[in-house]
Amino acid sequence: MKGRFETLLKVARLKEDAIKREIGQIETHLQAQEERLAFIRRLAEERTRDLDESRNRPTGLSTLQLYQNFFSGIKQEEGRQQAIIDEIARRRDETRTQFTAAARKRRTFEILMDREILAHKKELAKREIALLDEAATNQWRKERLR
């Protein structure tokens, strides 16, 4: 028996699967961006150590200016990268909310479909009992007339 909710349930499952795939892609993208931010921070730490080591030796003003430019660029890049990560995390949270709604909708269709199947089975059982009662009544009448 193909119920009226079967197609809707199939569509809901497909939508839920699509949202799962999207969440996976977002998580992968988020992880890549977090790795990029970690790389930027490691690079800044390495250059800070280099600067600390260069303080022990004579360093020109132009070298210090280069370090200053580098660190200000790193700060700006770190801020941009953090903004990207925040945006991706927000999108991930929105998608998870969509996933929750889609899962709830799918579950609703499953419940409705189960109820429809149960109602159909009850109707079939009711018809079968009615037919058996009629057959038994006819059998009883036949035997009584003999």
C-alpha positions in Angstrom: 0.0 0.0 0.0 1.3 3.4 -1.0 0.2 5.9 1.5 -0.5 9.6 0.8 2.4 10.6 3.1 5.0 8.4 1.5 5.9 10.9 -1.2 6.0 13.7 1.4 8.2 11.5 3.6 10.6 10.8 0.8 10.9 14.5 0.0 11.5 15.3 3.7 14.2 12.7 3.9 15.9 14.0 0.8 15.8 17.6 2.2 17.2 16.4 5.5 20.0 14.5 3.6 20.8 17.7 1.6 21.0 19.7 4.8 23.3 17.1 6.3 25.6 17.4 3.3 25.6 21.2 3.5 26.5 21.0 7.2 29.4 18.7 6.4 30.6 21.2 3.8 30.3 24.1 6.2 32.2 22.2 8.9 35.0 21.4 6.4 35.2 25.0 5.3 35.2 26.2 9.0 38.0 23.8 9.9 40.1 25.0 6.9 39.6 28.6 8.0 40.5 27.8 11.6 43.6 26.1 10.4 44.5 29.2 8.4 44.0 31.4 11.5 46.2 29.0 13.5 48.8 29.3 10.7 48.7 33.1 10.9 49.1 33.0 14.6 52.0 30.6 14.4 53.7 32.8 11.9 53.3 35.8 14.1 54.8 33.9 17.1 57.7 32.8 15.0 58.4 36.4 13.8 58.1 37.6 17.4 60.8 35.1 18.4 62.9 36.3 15.5 62.4 39.9 16.6 63.4 39.0 20.2 66.5 37.3 19.0 67.4 40.3 16.8 67.3 42.6 19.8 70.5 40.9 21.0 72.3 42.0 17.8 72.4 45.4 16.3 69.3 46.0 14.1 68.6 48.8 11.8 65.6 51.1 11.9 64.4 49.8 8.5 64.3 46.2 9.8 62.3 47.3 12.8 59.9 49.2 10.5 59.5 46.0 8.4 58.6 44.0 11.6 56.2 46.7 12.6 54.5 46.6 9.1 54.4 42.8 9.2 52.8 42.7 12.7 50.2 45.3 11.8 49.4 43.3 8.6 49.2 40.1 10.6 46.7 41.8 13.1 44.5 43.0 10.2 44.6 39.6 8.5 43.9 37.9 11.9 40.8 40.2 12.3 39.6 39.4 8.8 40.1 35.7 9.3 38.2 35.8 12.6 35.3 37.6 10.9 35.2 34.9 8.3 35.2 32.2 10.9 32.4 34.0 12.8 30.3 34.2 9.6 30.8 30.6 8.8 29.9 29.6 12.4 26.7 31.7 12.2 25.8 30.0 8.9 26.5 26.6 10.4 24.2 27.4 13.3 21.5 28.5 10.9 21.9 25.4 8.9 21.7 23.2 12.0 18.4 25.0 12.9 17.1 24.2 9.4 18.3 20.6 9.9 16.4 20.4 13.2 13.2 21.7 11.6 13.6 19.3 8.6 14.2 16.3 11.0 11.1 17.3 13.0 9.1 17.6 9.8 10.3 14.2 8.6 9.4 12.6 11.9 6.0 14.2 11.7 5.4 12.6 8.3 6.7 9.2 9.6 4.2 9.4 12.5 1.3 10.4 10.1 2.3 7.6 7.8 2.4 5.1 10.6 -1.0 6.3 11.8 -2.4 5.9 8.2 -1.0 2.4 7.9 -2.5 1.5 11.3 -5.9 2.9 10.3 -5.7 0.9 7.1 -4.9 -2.3 8.9 -7.7 -1.7 11.4 -10.1 -1.1 8.4 -8.9 -4.3 6.8 -9.4 -6.2 10.0 -12.8 -4.8 10.5 -13.8 -5.8 6.9 -12.4 -9.3 7.4 -14.3 -9.7 10.7 -17.5 -8.5 8.9 -16.9 -11.0 6.1 -16.2 -13.8 8.5 -19.3 -12.9 10.5 -21.4 -13.0 7.4 -19.9 -16.3 6.3 -20.5 -17.8 9.7 -24.1 -16.5 9.7 -24.7 -18.1 6.3 -23.1 -21.3 7.4 -25.2 -21.4 10.5 -28.4 -20.7 8.4 -27.5 -23.5 6.0 -27.0 -26.0 8.8 -30.2 -24.9 10.5 -32.2 -25.4 7.3 -31.0 -29.0 6.9 
